[in-house]
Amino acid sequence: MTSTPRRLIDVSHTIEHGMVTYPGLPVPVVSDWLPRDASQARYAPGTTFQIGKIELLANTGTYIDAPFHRYDGGKDVADYPLQAVANLEGVVVRAMGRAGRALDSEVFRGWELKGKAVLVHTGWDVHWRTERYGTGHPFLTRGAAEHLVAAGAALVGIDSLNIDDAADGARPVHSILLAAGIPIVEHLCSLDELPNAGFRFYAVPPRVKGMGSFPVRAFAVLEE
């Protein structure tokens, strides 16, 4: 008897040449380092290869933040053990019917969050790659961040431009969550395809030293 394959749901954006993630930040430059035509001189007749090159800001597409992003001397993305960013029990907290942009602690009340990846579904990803995405986004409040830390959340993600209010230079949510060692994943998408619970979440960055943020292929595995 064969078991039914578990369903995989991609919740990360595709990175493309010239795309804007956050207004005002440099865009990725995707190019050939070794074009296929030029490779013909290196290999046997009929054998070609392409070697690509990408100039990429760490905060591009769907990415994860580590404490070093906010704190000098904090742990960077290479310091995350796999158990901190992979195979996490996940929950999706729906915030589609919000009254305003600010999402406070009451959004999370009544949820069992200890040890879980908490993904906040605002629906803002519908504006991805438009001017609208960069202004007026929903965000978490300081009180929400404090509640998530007290509740023992293992990771917090959001499908929005920033988990903080971009107009607040103090960045309280980043400051509170990263001080507690809780990874943050921003610019998620397709959270409407996930159930409220019953899945495992993955957001694994490469082990690059000296980086406080880095793109991830974020995805969920639905449990049988």
C-alpha positions in Angstrom: 0.0 0.0 0.0 1.4 3.5 -0.9 0.7 6.5 1.3 -0.8 9.6 -0.1 1.9 12.3 -0.6 1.7 15.2 1.7 0.8 18.5 0.1 3.5 21.2 -0.2 2.4 24.9 -0.3 4.9 27.6 -1.4 4.4 30.8 0.5 7.4 32.7 -0.9 7.7 35.2 -3.8 9.8 34.5 -6.9 12.9 36.7 -7.1 13.3 38.3 -10.6 15.7 40.7 -12.2 14.8 44.3 -11.4 11.9 43.6 -9.0 11.1 45.9 -6.1 10.7 44.4 -2.7 10.9 47.5 -0.5 10.6 50.9 -2.2 14.0 52.7 -2.2 16.2 49.6 -1.8 18.4 48.3 -4.6 16.8 45.8 -6.9 18.3 42.4 -7.8 20.5 42.2 -10.9 20.3 38.7 -12.5 22.8 38.0 -15.3 25.0 35.4 -16.9 28.6 35.1 -15.7 29.2 32.5 -18.3 26.7 32.6 -21.1 25.8 29.4 -22.8 27.3 30.4 -26.2 30.6 31.5 -24.6 30.8 28.1 -22.7 31.2 26.2 -26.0 35.0 27.1 -26.0 35.4 25.4 -22.6 33.7 22.0 -23.3 33.4 19.3 -25.9 31.3 20.1 -29.0 27.6 20.1 -28.3 28.2 20.5 -24.5 27.2 23.8 -23.0 26.7 25.2 -19.6 25.3 28.5 -18.1 26.7 29.9 -14.9 24.6 32.7 -13.5 25.4 35.7 -11.4 23.1 37.7 -9.1 23.7 40.9 -7.2 21.2 40.8 -4.4 20.3 42.8 -1.4 19.7 40.6 1.6 16.2 42.0 2.1 14.8 40.8 -1.2 11.7 38.8 -1.9 10.6 36.6 1.1 13.3 36.8 3.7 14.1 35.9 7.2 15.6 38.2 9.9 18.1 37.2 12.5 19.1 39.1 15.7 22.2 40.6 13.9 19.8 42.5 11.6 18.8 44.6 14.6 21.6 44.1 17.2 25.4 44.5 16.8 26.9 41.2 18.0 23.6 39.3 17.6 23.4 35.9 16.0 23.3 36.0 12.1 21.3 33.8 9.7 24.1 31.2 9.7 23.7 30.8 13.5 20.1 29.6 13.2 20.0 25.8 13.9 17.7 23.9 11.5 15.2 23.3 14.3 14.6 27.1 14.6 13.6 27.5 11.0 12.4 24.1 9.7 9.7 21.6 10.5 8.0 24.0 12.9 4.3 23.4 13.8 2.5 26.3 12.2 -0.6 28.3 12.7 -2.2 31.0 10.6 -3.8 33.9 12.4 -6.3 35.6 10.1 -6.3 39.4 10.1 -8.3 40.0 6.9 -11.2 41.7 8.7 -9.1 44.2 10.6 -10.5 47.6 11.5 -7.2 49.4 10.8 -3.6 48.9 9.9 -2.3 48.1 13.4 -2.7 44.6 14.6 -2.6 44.4 18.4 -2.3 41.6 20.9 -6.0 40.7 20.8 -5.5 39.3 17.3 -3.5 36.5 19.0 -5.5 35.9 22.1 -7.1 32.5 22.4 -4.3 30.9 20.3 -1.9 28.3 21.6 1.4 29.7 20.2 4.1 28.1 22.3 6.8 26.6 20.1 4.9 27.4 16.9 5.5 29.4 13.7 2.9 32.1 13.8 2.0 33.3 10.3 -0.1 36.5 10.1 -2.5 36.5 7.1 -3.4 40.1 6.2 -3.9 39.6 2.4 -1.5 42.4 1.6 0.4 40.2 -0.8 -2.3 40.8 -3.3 -0.5 44.2 -3.9 2.9 42.6 -4.5 4.9 44.3 -7.4 2.5 47.3 -7.3 3.0 50.8 -5.9 0.2 50.1 -3.4 2.3 47.4 -1.7 4.8 50.0 -0.5 2.4 52.2 1.4 -0.3 51.8 4.1 0.6 48.2 4.9 -0.8 46.4 8.0 1.7 45.8 10.8 2.0 44.5 14.4 2.1 46.7 17.5 4.6 46.6 20.3 1.8 45.0 22.5 1.4 42.3 19.9 5.2 41.6 19.9 5.3 41.4 23.7 2.4 39.0 23.7 4.1 36.7 21.1 7.2 36.6 23.2 5.3 35.9 26.4 3.3 33.2 24.6 6.5 31.4 23.4 6.2 31.8 19.7 9.0 30.1 17.8 8.9 32.2 14.7 6.7 35.0 13.4 5.8 35.7 9.8 3.6 38.2 7.9 2.5 38.6 4.3 3.1 42.4 4.4 5.8 45.0 3.6 7.1 45.1 7.1 6.1 43.5 10.4 6.6 47.0 11.9 4.9 50.3 11.0 7.4 51.6 8.4 6.9 55.2 9.8 8.1 54.1 13.2 11.9 54.4 13.2 12.1 52.6 16.5 10.9 49.4 14.9 9.5 48.0 18.2 8.4 44.6 16.8 11.8 43.8 15.2 13.5 45.0 18.4 11.3 42.9 20.7 11.1 39.7 18.7 14.8 39.6 17.6 16.0 40.4 21.2 14.1 37.3 22.2 15.8 35.3 19.4 12.5 34.8 17.5 13.0 34.7 13.7 10.9 37.1 11.6 9.8 36.2 8.1 8.5 39.1 6.0 6.8 39.3 2.5 5.1 35.9 2.7 2.3 35.1 0.2 -0.5 32.7 -0.5 -1.4 32.2 3.2 -5.0 31.9 2.1 -4.0 28.4 0.8 -3.0 27.2 4.3 -5.3 25.9 6.9 -5.4 27.6 10.3 -3.4 24.7 11.7 -2.2 21.2 10.8 0.9 22.0 8.9 4.7 22.3 9.3 6.5 25.4 8.3 10.0 25.9 6.7 11.9 29.1 6.1 15.6 28.0 5.7 18.3 30.5 4.7 21.7 29.5 3.4 24.4 29.5 6.1 26.0 32.8 5.2 28.1 34.5 7.9 27.7 38.1 8.6 24.1 38.5 7.3 21.3 39.7 9.4 18.7 38.9 6.8 18.5 36.6 3.7 15.9 35.3 1.2 14.3 32.0 1.9 12.1 29.5 0.0 9.3 29.5 2.6 6.8 26.6 2.4 4.4 24.6 4.4 3.8 20.8 4.5 0.2 20.0 5.2 -0.1 17.1 7.7 -2.1 14.1 6.7 
